[in-house]
Amino acid sequence: MGEASNSRFFVVDKYESAPDLQLVVPKNGPFFSHKHASKPRRASTTSMYNKEYHRLYQELPYLALVGMPRKSIQQRRSRYQVVRARPVREEVPSELGAGQVYTIEDDEDEDDGGGAFTAQLAIASVLAMQGTFQIGYNSAVVNGCDGVVFPGHSDLEWSVVVSIFCIGGLVGALAAGHLADKLGRRGALLQAAVAFVVAAAIMFFAPNVYVLMAGRLVVGLGAGAGSVLVPMYVGEVAPPQLRGVLGALSQLHLVTGILAANCLAIPLATETGWRWLFILTAAPALAQLLLCAWLPESPRLLLMHGRRDAAATALSVLRATDDVAEEIDAIVDASKREAAAGGGGGGGLLAALRRDPKVAYALTVGCGLHLAQQLSGVNAVFYYSTSFFEGVGLGDPRLGTIAVGAVNVAATVLAIWLMGAFGRRSLLLASSAGMLVSVLGVTAASVMGEHYEAGTAAHMAWSLASVAAIMGLVAFFGIGLGPIAWLMVAELFQAKVRSGAMAVAIFLNWSANFSVGLLYPSMAEAFGPYSWLPFAAVLAAAFVGVWAGVVETQDKTLEEVQEAIGHKVKNGFPPKCCGGGGDGDVNGNGNGASHTQSHTSLLPPHGKAGGYGAAALAPLSAVDSTGDP
């Protein structure tokens, strides 16, 4: 426990106080008012939360992604928190002397500065996330339908049915930003919902496989738009403390969509029922359209268009309070800061690439992770697992596919905890290594299974081993390469080049996804049990690349990430082929701030700490170069 710096503030050790708060009562200072028989009030102030609120708005991008922190860098690093004491409103019992430690309960009902998960925010977020559900559902809906949809089609025709979804996804994702600015976030989401309804109708009434391809292209347009619009919209309507939580909820919608398609395939993947499997795509979209009154426009977009009153109204509904002035100011300040950074798209990225090799490093890492994500073999599982399980002799291959979907959901839930407990780099190494072992296991089990006749105990054992390896592949994907690839792009780049970097990542992501969906059946036919070895090569390269070239970004300021990138660039990664010197920052702004400056920027000016006190700030100066106390 620390000493109180003056008579108005207490220092609270957050590691010793959970789940209760322990207060050091300063001698001759105002005591915290409490009653033994009633629930005491928490020692806190709106101003303290407002400062933390502004810091979060400045630090976090307007995206809802798994793994985004709930606290600012300063608060995560400081071992001490500072709380304000309230004036005495009753006599303190004489047996409680000054300078003693008192334990009080934390008042969970007190306002936390606007970070509450209100009912309206929950409804708006879940409605928006139906677009993410559609991505998962329409990725997996074709899994297991090969033999029942228009029997007699060629393998190439079915590969096109599967993969053309990604072409639509690519176009939709690249167009989503323009639509979001022209129609508004809400309007763009509703347009994507209309695309899903139209696509569902086309696929349901398709007279042949070629019209079905057209329907898959249209549903891909909606899915691609949703992949951009959902994290954008949810990130702009949610308070910054909840963007990581809602990003995790969005990821759960995606994997739940995959599982739902796998489960519905059992009763509906028949020659007479497959059309109902496709028209169910319209159900979440119709829910969005019918309940659009509970889908407010993004307050940030309204502020960007100068509609402050409309933004305040929308924010009041989302926060269930009229006291939104502080948050409006925080959004305006953060948006101004992004605008001052020069927030450009592809042009800004190209200019920065020519000027600064650190941008080339960040882009190399981001592109490499997205290529590894899509070329790891996991999409072959999501598209063709039923055919694979049938080939290895599994009794009911559709049950194996459902097990894959269930493992995917469980891994996503586990990843939510792991991403808060471990660094990005550690999880990427564990993920790529685990996936590599799993892919080699699939190959070995498939090769060995061919040496035994179907139905024998040995053949069944090797079949189960290949199924277990597939489950391992999906599980290790879910805790690392799956969610972290997107998060790393958000953490490596600032506003000036982030949109351009995201566009490149989107292009590579959907393009690689398309190539796997189109080519895997041909690979399986040509190479048989060895068809997974190309994925093993990708994963081996990914592991080496992460080990040698990826810097840790968790709990680091952008300046500290840039400093780490600088060390990589000086050591020759990536090759200096883009011109420029080695002293620019990752945003192409010339010299980056030093490590000392990055710490100093987190602290209030000396003598103007707004009541923080020296005792509370002292632990920050003890943070070493790794960011750990």
N, C-alpha and C positions, 0 to 999 in steps of 0.2 A: 504494500500500500504506500502511496506517495503522500507527501506533505501538501497541505493546501497552500496555494500561493497567496491568496488573500481571503478576506472574510466572506466573500460572496460566492466562492466556487469550491466544489468538492472534486477530488480526483478519484475515479472509479477504476479498479482493476477488472477488466472485462473477463479475464481468464479465471479469476477467483470468484467472480460474482454470479456466474450462471448456476442455476436459473434465477437466483435472487440478486438484488443489488446490494453491495456493501458500501456504506458511505463513511468517509472519515469526516467527522464533524469538527470544523476548525474552532479553536479556542476563541471565545468572545465573539463568535460570528453568529449569523442567523441560523437557527436550527431548522431542519426539515420537519414540517408539521405532520404528525401522524397520531393515530389512535390504536391502541393495542387490540381493540375489539372490532375495528372496522378496517376495510381495505385501504391502505395508504395511497397517496398520490405519488406518481413518479416524478423525480426531479429532472425536468427537461424544459426546453424552451423551443418555441417555434423558430426563433432566429438561428439556433444551432442547426436545426433540420434544414432550414432554408439555405444555409451555406453549403451543407452537404448536397442538397438538391442541385444547386448551381454547379458544383464540382462534377456531379454525375452527368449533367446535361452537357458540360464541356468535354468530358472524357469519352463518352460512349456515342457510337454512331446511331442514327435513327433506324436501327434494324433489330428485330426480335430473333436472336440466335441462341442456340443451346450453349451454355457456358459463359454467357455474359455476367459480369459480377454484379452483386447487389449493393456494394459499397465502393466508395471512391478509393483511389490508390492511397491517399493520405490516411483515411480511416482504417484501411486494411493493414497498413504498416505500423500505425501507432499502437503501442501496447497499452496506452491509457486513453480513456475517453474523459471528456469534461462535461459535467452537468451543472446546471444552475440551481442554487438552493432557493426555495420560496420563503417569503417572509413568515415569521411566526404568527400563527393565528390562535394558538392555545398554549398554555403553560406546558413546558417540557417537564416530565416527572423528575423530581429532585434526585432520585437514585441514578439517573442517567447523566453522567458528568460529561463535560466537554472533552474532546479529544479521544473518545471511545469509538468503537466500531459498532454500528447498528445495522442490522439486516432488515430490509423491507422487501415487499413483493413488488414485482414489475407490473405496472398497470398496462395490460395489453390493449385496453379499450381506448387509451389516449391516442389522439391523432398523431400519426407518424410523419407528418409533413407532406401529405398528398400521395403516399405510396400505397394506399389501401387498394385491395382487390375488390372493387365494388361489383354489384350485380350487373350494372349496365356495362362496365368494362368487360366482364366475363361474357355477357351475351354478344357484344360486338366482336370480341376476339374469336369466340367459337364460331360465329357466323362467318367471319373472314376465313377461318381455318378450314372451312369446307373445301376451299380451293386446294389446300394441302392434302386433305383426304383424297381428293380426286386424282392427284398425282400418283399416290400409292395405289389406289383402286384400279386406275386405268393402265398402270404399269403391269399389274399382276393379273388382270382379268383375262388375258389371252393365254395364261399358263394353264394348260390342260384342255384347251378347246381345239387343239389342232385336228384331232380326228373326227370332230362332230360338226364343225363349221364348214359348210359347203364341201362335203367329202369329194375327193378327186382332185383337189387343187395340188399344185406342185409345191415342193419344199421352198423354192425361191419365192413363190407367191405368198406363202405363209410368213416367211421371213420379212417380206415387205409389210405385211399386215402388222407384224410386231414392231418393226423398227421405224415405220413412217410416223408413228407417234412422236418420235424424237425430233424428226424434221419439223413437225408442227410446234413442238416444244421450243426448239431453237428460235424459230420465227416469233413465236409468242413472247418469249422471254426478252428478246432484243427490242420488241415493239412496246413492251409493257411500260417502260419509263416514259416514253412519249405519251402514251395513253393516260398514264397517271397524272401527268402535268396538264394535259388538255381536258380530260373529263373529270379530273379529281380522283383521289384514291378510291372513294366510294363508287363513283361512276365506272371506273375501270374494273373494279371487282365485279360489279353487276354485269358489265359487258362480257367478262369471262364466264359468268354464270349462264348467260344467254348462249354462249358458244357451246357449253356443256349440254344444254338442252337440245340445241340443234344437232349436235353430234350424236346424242343418244337416239334421236329420231332417225337420223340417217342410218345408223348401225342396226336399229331394230327393223327397219323396212328394207334393208339392203337386199336386192334381188340376186346379187352375185358377189364374188370376192373383191371385185374392183371397186364397187360402191362401198363395201366395207372398208377398203383402204382409204377412201375419201373421208368416211366418218372418223376413222382413226387419226387422220391428218387434222381434222377440225378439233377433235378432243385434245389433241396435242397442243393446238394453239391455246386453248383454255388452260391446260396444265402448265405450259411454259409461262404464260402471263401470271398464273397463280404463284409460281415459284419465285417471282420477283415481287409481286404485289402484296402477298400475305405478310412476309417479314417486314416490308416497308410500312404497310398500314398499321400492323400491330405495334411496330416499333414507334410509330408516331402518336398513337392514341394511348399507349401505356406509359406510366411513369417510369423513369430510367431504372429504378430498383427492380422492376418486374419484367424487364425485357428478356432477361435470361430465363426466368420461370416460364414466361409465355412462349419463348422460343422452344423450350423443351416440350411444352404442350402442343405446339405446332408440329414438332418432329413426331410426337406420339400419334397425332392425327394421320401423318403420312404412313407410318408403319402399321397403324390400325387399318388403314385403307387396304394395304397389301393383305393383311390377315383376313379382312372381310371378303375380299375377292376370292381368296383361297378357300374359305369356308363355304361360300355360296356356290362354288364350282361343283360341290358334291351333289346337290339336288338339281342344279340348273345346267351343268355342262353336258347336255345331251343333245341329240339331233333335233328334238322338239322344244327344248327349253333354253338353248343358248341365247336366243334373242332377248329374253328377259334378263339375262345376265348383263347384257350391254345397255339395255334401256334403264337399268337401275342407276346409271350414271346421272340421270336427270334428277333423281330424288334430292341429293344435297343441294343441287343448283336451284331447284324450285323452292327449297326451304330458304335459301338466301334471298331469292326474289320476293317471296311472300312476306318475309320478315325484315325487309330492307329498312322499314321505319326505325328499327333498333340498330341500324348500322350508320352511325353519324359520320360526317365528314371529318377528315383529319384536322385537328386544331392547328397543327403546324402549317398545313397547306393554306388554310384560311388566313393565317397571319402572313404568309408569303404573298398573298394577294391583297393584303392591306385590310382585311375584314376582321378587325380586332374584336368587335362586339359579337360577331357570329362565332369566332373562335372561343371567346369566353363562355358563350352559351353552350357550345358543344363540350367544352372542358368541364363545365359545371355539371352537365348530365353524366359525363363519364366518371367524375370524381365524387358525385353525390354531395356536392357542397358548392356554395356560392363564393367561397374564399379561394379564388384561383389566380388572383393578381400576381402573386409571387411566381407561380409556375408559368404564367404568360410571359413575365419578364425573363425567366430562365430560358424559355424557348426562343424568345426574340434574341437574347444575347448569344445563345449557341448558334442560331442561324446566321447572325451577323458575323460571328467568328468564322463559320464555314465560308461565307461569301468573301470575307477578307482574305481567306486562304487561296482564293482564286478558283474554287471548285469547278474544274473542267472535266470533260469526258475523255474520249479517245485522243483528241488533239493535245490536251494537257499531258496525257500519259506519254505520247510519242515525243513531245518536247522534253519531258523529264528524262526519258530513256536516252536521248541524245546527250543530255547534259550531265547525267549522274549515274554512275555504275551501281549505286545502292538501289536505285529503282529497278535496274535490271536484275539485281539479286532478288528483291522482293517478288518481282514478276515471275522469275524462274521458280522460286519456291511455290508460289500460288498455283502456277500452271502445272508444275510437277505433281503437286498434291491432287489436283483435280483429275489429271490424267490417270494417276495411280488409283484414285477412287473409282473411276469408271471402267478401267481396264484390269481391275483386280480379279474379275471373274464373278463378282457377286451379282452382276446384272444377268449373267447367264443362268444363275440360280433363280432369280426372280421371274425371268421370262420362260425358262425351259426346264425347271426342276421336275415337273411331272414326267416329262419325256425321259429325263435322266434316271429318275427313280424306277421308271418302267424298264429302262434298259439294263439296270443292274439287278432286276428281278425282285423288286420289292412287291409284296403282295398287293397292296392298294397304294399306288404311287400318290394318289391325291391326299392320303393321310400324311405321307411324308412331306408334301408341300405345305399342309396346314402346320405341321411341326416346325417347318422353316419359318413361317410367319409368326408363330408364337415365340420362337427363340429371338426373332428380330425385335419384337415388342419388349421382351424381357431385357435384351441387351441395351435397348434405348433407355429403359428405366434405370438400369445400372449406370449407364453413361452419364446420366444427370448428376449422380453423386460423384463418380470418378472425376469428372471435369472440374469439380470444385476442390477435390482433394489432391489431384496430381497435375503436373504441368502438361502443356500441350505436346511438347517434344517427347516426354516419357510415354504418353498414351499413343502417340503415333508410332514410336518404336515397338511398343508391345503389340499394337494392332497389326502392323505390317509383318512382324515376325510371326505372330500367331496365325495370320492368314496364309503366310508362306508355308508354314508347317501343315496347315489344313489342306491346302491345294496339293502339296506333295503327298499327303495322306490319301486324298481322293484318287490321285493317279496310281499310287501303289495298290490301294484296295481294288481299283478297277482292273488293273493288270492281273493281280493275283486271282480275282474272281473268274477271269476268263479261263483259268486252268481247271475249273471244276464244272461239272454238269449242273444245270439249273435244277433246283429242288433238293440238292444234297446239303448236308449240314455245313460243310466247308464253304460252299457257295453262298449260303445264307449268312454265314459269319462275315465273309468279306463284303457282302452287300450291306450289312448293318454297319460295318466299319466305314464304308464309303458314305453312308447316311450320316454317321456321327461326324465325319470330317466336314461334310457340307454344313452341318449345324455349327461346327467350330468356325468355319469361314464366315458365316453370317454373324455369329456372336462377336468375333474380333473386329469385324467391319463396323458393327454398331457402336463400339466403344472408342473408336479412333478415327479411321479414315472417313467414315460416314459423316459425322457432324463437324469434325475439326477442320476439314478442308475449307469450308465456307467461313468459319470463324477466323482462321488465320489470315485470309484475305482482308477481312474487316480490321484486324489488329495490326497488320503490317503497313497499311496505307492510311493516309489522312484524306480529308475531303478533296484536296486538289487533284489527286490521281485515283481515288478509290473507285469512282464510278467507271472510269476507263478500265481499271484492273478487273472490276466485277464483270464488265462486258466481255473481256477476254476469257475470264474463267467460265462464264456462262456458255460462250461459244465452244470452248474445248469440252466442257462437261457434256453438253447435249450431243456434240459431234461424236465423242468417244462412245457415249451411250448408244447412239445409232449404229456405230460400227459393230459393237458387240451383238446387238439385237439382229443385225443383218447377217453377220458372218459366222456366228457360233454354230448353227446347224451344219454348215459346210465344213467347219473345222472338226466337228464331232464325227462327221461321215468320213473325212479324209484321214484323220489321225486316231480315231477310235479312243481307247483309254488314255492316250497321250495328249488328247486335245486340251488338257488343262495346263500343260507345261508352258505355253506362252504366258499365261497368267502368272505362273510361278516366276518367270523371268522379270515381269513387271514388278512384282512384289519384292523380289530380291533387290532390284534397282531402287525401289522406293525406300527400303530399309537402309541401304547404303547412303542414299541421298539425304534422308532425315538425319542419320548419324553424323554425316560429314558436313552438312550444309544448313540445317534448319536451326534457327536460334529460338530460345524460349521467349514467349511473349506474355505469359501469364503474370499478372501483378506487376507489370512494368509500364512505365510511361513511354510515350512514343519516342522521346529523346533517348531513353535507355535502350529501347529496341534498335534505334538507329546506331547507337554506339556499338552494340553487339554486331550489327550488320557491318559496320566499318571494319571490325576485326576480320570478318569473313572476307570482305572485299580485299583487304590488304594481303590476305593469304592466297589470293588468286581465285576466289569463287564469288561470282561467276567470272569467266574470262573477260578481260577489259576490252570489249569489242564495241562498246556503245559510246566511246568518247567521254570527255569530262574528267574531272579530277575525282579524288577519293574522299573529298571533305564535305560533299553535299549531304543533305539529309534525304530520307526516303521520299520526301515530297518534292525534291528538286529545288530546295530553297537555300542552297549554299550551306555554309557551316551550320551544323546542328549544335544544340546546346550541350554543354558538358554535363557529365554525370552530377557534378556538384550543383550546377545550375538547375538541373531537373528536380533535385531535392529542395533547393531553395524556393523554387516556384510553387511548391506545395505548401509553404508556410506563410502565415499572415505576416505582414510587415512588423518589424520589431517595434514594440510599443503601441501597435495598433491591432492587437490580436482580438479585439472585440471581447475581452474577458477570458481568453483562453488561459493565460497564466504560464509562467516559465516552466513550472513543474510538469505541465501536460505536454509542452512542446519538446522538452529535453529528450525523451526517447527517440524522437525522429532523427536527431542528429547522430544517434548511435547506429543507424541502419548502415550496413556495410554495402560493398559494391554488388552483392548478389540480391539485395533487396530484403534480406532476412535480418531480424533483430539479433 
